[in-house]
Amino acid sequence: MQRLPLAIRRGEGRAERRAGRLDQGVDLLGPGGPQGQRLEDPDQGANVGTLGSQARDALAAEVAQIRESLIAVANTQYLGRPVFGGVTGGPHAYDATGRYVGVQGAVTRTVADGVKVRVDVDGPTAFGAAGDTVFDHLDALATALRGGDGPGISAAIDVLETDRETMTTARADAGTRTARLEQAATAAGDAELTLTTRLAEIENTDLPKAMVDLKMQEVAYQSALAATARVMQPSLLDFLR
């Protein structure tokens, strides 16, 4: 019985460890993440048509830096594995050009008996499919800025707003799964407390007193049997019948 609380603690620990990877994905995709706030207000460049070439080049350089930083975010690791890399065994989810080099596939973990939860965040789901990623759109915005392409700038900004919504949706999905892991950890903790309490009640039993009580119950039972036997003894008349 002493192994039961230990097994439950291990289950609680598994749930908490699994939540760590998802928590990191949620934080990275959220508005408070490394690049979330910088993508929150893309229309700050909507009036670049009035700027000179040097100012547009400066904005383009900033967009390029945001793109590089976002690629770095997409390659963030948890316990040596890229959070957005799927089932890849490599260290990166995206290469320097923004191309997905991970392996799509669900990373699931068992957090309780018969309960499996996906603990990864799919890169293409969060950042867009190949050829239509947020990295491509940032690159397009930087190119439009350098060329002073007003319509191109407006189009890129509109697409980036969609990218932000896509990342928000991916974050919400990961957050839901994180909540399930937290519930599993809480349930395991409650079960451990219950079993530990019951085990303590059994182990803390006063053994000498329990033996005396058992002996007294046995004596009373034997006495009752003897009394019943005397009352039920057959008489000579019973035999003659």
C-alpha positions as CSV (number, residue, x, y, z in Angstrom):
1,M,0.0,0.0,0.0
2,Q,2.9,2.4,0.7
3,R,3.6,2.3,-3.1
4,L,0.3,3.8,-3.9
5,P,0.9,7.4,-2.8
6,L,4.3,7.3,-4.5
7,A,2.8,6.2,-7.8
8,I,0.2,9.0,-7.5
9,R,3.0,11.5,-6.7
10,R,4.7,10.4,-9.9
11,G,1.5,10.9,-11.8
12,E,1.2,14.4,-10.3
13,G,4.7,15.1,-11.3
14,R,4.2,13.9,-14.8
15,A,1.2,16.2,-15.3
16,E,3.2,19.2,-13.9
17,R,6.2,18.4,-16.2
18,R,3.9,18.1,-19.2
19,A,2.3,21.4,-18.5
20,G,5.7,23.1,-18.5
21,R,6.1,22.7,-22.3
22,L,2.6,23.9,-23.0
23,D,3.0,26.8,-20.6
24,Q,6.0,27.9,-22.5
25,G,4.1,27.8,-25.8
26,V,1.2,29.8,-24.3
27,D,3.6,32.5,-23.0
28,L,5.5,32.7,-26.3
29,L,2.3,33.1,-28.3
30,G,0.6,35.6,-26.0
31,P,0.5,39.3,-26.2
32,G,3.1,39.5,-23.4
33,G,5.5,37.2,-25.3
34,P,8.8,38.3,-26.7
35,Q,7.3,39.7,-30.0
36,G,3.6,39.7,-29.2
37,Q,3.4,43.4,-28.2
38,R,5.4,44.4,-31.3
39,L,2.9,42.7,-33.5
40,E,-0.1,44.1,-31.6
41,D,-0.1,47.4,-33.5
42,P,1.1,46.8,-37.0
43,D,-0.8,49.8,-38.4
44,Q,1.9,52.1,-36.9
45,G,3.5,52.0,-40.3
46,A,0.3,52.7,-42.3
47,N,1.4,56.3,-43.0
48,V,4.8,55.5,-44.2
49,G,3.9,57.0,-47.6
50,T,4.7,60.4,-46.1
51,L,8.1,59.3,-44.9
52,G,11.4,59.6,-46.8
53,S,13.5,56.7,-48.0
54,Q,15.8,56.8,-45.0
55,A,12.8,56.6,-42.6
56,R,11.3,53.7,-44.6
57,D,14.6,51.9,-44.6
58,A,14.8,52.3,-40.8
59,L,11.3,50.8,-40.5
60,A,12.2,48.0,-42.9
61,A,15.3,47.2,-40.7
62,E,13.1,47.1,-37.6
63,V,10.6,44.7,-39.3
64,A,13.5,42.5,-40.4
65,Q,14.7,42.4,-36.7
66,I,11.2,41.5,-35.6
67,R,11.2,38.7,-38.1
68,E,14.5,37.3,-36.9
69,S,13.4,37.6,-33.3
70,L,10.2,35.8,-34.1
71,I,12.1,33.0,-35.8
72,A,14.2,32.7,-32.6
73,V,10.9,32.5,-30.6
74,A,9.7,29.8,-32.9
75,N,12.9,27.8,-32.1
76,T,12.5,28.1,-28.4
77,Q,13.3,24.8,-26.7
78,Y,11.9,23.0,-23.7
79,L,14.1,20.3,-22.2
80,G,16.2,20.3,-25.3
81,R,13.4,20.0,-27.8
82,P,11.8,22.8,-29.9
83,V,8.4,23.7,-28.5
84,F,7.0,24.2,-32.0
85,G,8.9,21.4,-33.8
86,G,6.4,18.6,-33.5
87,V,8.0,15.2,-33.2
88,T,11.4,16.3,-34.7
89,G,14.5,15.0,-33.2
90,G,16.4,18.1,-34.3
91,P,17.1,21.2,-32.3
92,H,15.1,23.6,-34.5
93,A,11.6,24.1,-35.8
94,Y,12.5,26.7,-38.3
95,D,15.7,27.5,-40.2
96,A,17.1,31.0,-40.6
97,T,15.0,31.7,-43.7
98,G,11.7,31.0,-41.8
99,R,11.2,27.6,-43.4
100,Y,9.7,24.9,-41.2
101,V,12.2,22.1,-40.6
102,G,10.3,20.3,-37.9
103,V,8.2,17.2,-38.2
104,Q,4.5,17.7,-37.8
105,G,2.9,15.3,-35.4
106,A,1.2,15.3,-32.0
107,V,3.4,14.9,-29.0
108,T,1.2,13.3,-26.4
109,R,1.9,12.2,-22.8
110,T,0.0,10.1,-20.4
111,V,-0.9,12.1,-17.3
112,A,-3.2,9.6,-15.7
113,D,-4.6,6.1,-16.3
114,G,-6.3,6.2,-19.7
115,V,-5.7,10.0,-20.1
116,K,-3.4,11.4,-22.8
117,V,-2.9,15.1,-23.5
118,R,-1.1,16.7,-26.4
119,V,1.8,18.8,-24.9
120,D,3.2,20.5,-28.0
121,V,2.2,23.4,-30.1
122,D,2.2,22.8,-33.9
123,G,4.5,25.3,-35.6
124,P,2.5,25.7,-38.9
125,T,-0.7,26.0,-36.9
126,A,0.7,28.9,-34.9
127,F,2.9,30.7,-37.5
128,G,1.2,29.7,-40.8
129,A,1.6,27.0,-43.5
130,A,4.6,26.8,-45.8
131,G,4.7,29.8,-48.2
132,D,2.1,31.7,-46.1
133,T,3.8,32.2,-42.8
134,V,4.1,35.2,-40.6
135,F,7.8,35.2,-41.5
136,D,6.9,35.5,-45.2
137,H,4.5,38.3,-44.5
138,L,7.1,40.2,-42.4
139,D,9.6,39.8,-45.2
140,A,7.0,41.1,-47.7
141,L,6.4,44.2,-45.4
142,A,10.1,44.9,-45.2
143,T,10.4,44.7,-49.0
144,A,7.4,47.0,-49.5
145,L,8.8,49.5,-47.1
146,R,12.2,49.6,-48.8
147,G,10.4,50.1,-52.2
148,G,7.9,52.7,-50.9
149,D,5.1,50.4,-52.1
150,G,2.0,51.9,-50.3
151,P,-0.5,49.2,-51.5
152,G,2.0,46.5,-50.7
153,I,2.6,47.9,-47.2
154,S,-1.2,48.1,-46.5
155,A,-1.7,44.5,-47.8
156,A,1.2,43.2,-45.7
157,I,-0.2,44.9,-42.6
158,D,-3.7,43.4,-43.1
159,V,-2.2,39.9,-43.5
160,L,-0.1,40.4,-40.3
161,E,-3.3,41.2,-38.4
162,T,-4.6,37.9,-39.5
163,D,-1.4,36.2,-38.4
164,R,-1.8,37.8,-35.0
165,E,-5.3,36.3,-34.7
166,T,-4.0,32.9,-35.8
167,M,-1.3,33.0,-33.1
168,T,-4.0,34.0,-30.5
169,T,-6.1,31.0,-31.6
170,A,-3.2,28.7,-31.2
171,R,-2.5,30.1,-27.8
172,A,-6.1,29.6,-26.7
173,D,-5.9,25.9,-27.8
174,A,-2.7,25.4,-25.9
175,G,-4.2,27.1,-22.8
176,T,-7.1,24.8,-22.8
177,R,-4.8,21.8,-22.8
178,T,-2.7,23.4,-20.1
179,A,-5.8,23.6,-17.9
180,R,-6.5,19.9,-18.4
181,L,-2.9,19.1,-17.3
182,E,-3.4,21.3,-14.2
183,Q,-6.6,19.5,-13.4
184,A,-4.8,16.1,-13.7
185,A,-2.1,17.4,-11.3
186,T,-4.7,18.6,-8.8
187,A,-6.6,15.3,-9.0
188,A,-3.4,13.4,-8.4
189,G,-2.6,15.6,-5.4
190,D,-6.0,15.1,-3.9
191,A,-5.8,11.3,-4.4
192,E,-2.4,11.2,-2.7
193,L,-3.7,13.1,0.3
194,T,-6.7,10.8,0.6
195,L,-4.6,7.6,0.4
196,T,-1.9,8.9,2.7
197,T,-4.6,9.7,5.3
198,R,-6.1,6.3,5.0
199,L,-2.7,4.6,5.1
200,A,-1.8,6.5,8.2
201,E,-5.0,5.4,10.0
202,I,-4.1,1.8,9.3
203,E,-0.5,2.0,10.2
204,N,-1.2,4.0,13.4
205,T,-3.5,1.3,14.8
206,D,-2.8,0.4,18.4
207,L,-1.8,-3.3,17.8
208,P,-1.9,-4.6,21.4
209,K,-5.3,-3.0,21.9
210,A,-6.6,-4.4,18.6
211,M,-5.4,-7.9,19.6
212,V,-7.1,-7.7,23.0
213,D,-10.4,-6.4,21.4
214,L,-10.2,-9.3,18.9
215,K,-9.6,-11.9,21.6
216,M,-12.6,-10.5,23.6
217,Q,-14.8,-10.7,20.6
218,E,-13.6,-14.3,20.0
219,V,-14.4,-15.3,23.6
220,A,-17.9,-13.7,23.4
221,Y,-18.5,-15.6,20.1
222,Q,-17.4,-18.9,21.6
223,S,-19.6,-18.3,24.7
224,A,-22.6,-17.6,22.5
225,L,-22.0,-20.8,20.5
226,A,-21.8,-22.8,23.7
227,A,-25.0,-21.3,25.2
228,T,-26.8,-22.0,21.9
229,A,-25.6,-25.6,21.9
230,R,-26.9,-26.2,25.5
231,V,-30.3,-24.8,24.6
232,M,-30.6,-26.8,21.5
233,Q,-29.5,-30.2,23.0
234,P,-32.0,-33.0,22.1
235,S,-33.9,-34.8,24.8
236,L,-34.6,-38.6,25.2
237,L,-38.1,-37.9,23.9
238,D,-36.6,-36.5,20.7
239,F,-34.6,-39.7,20.2
240,L,-37.7,-41.9,20.8
241,R,-39.6,-40.0,18.1
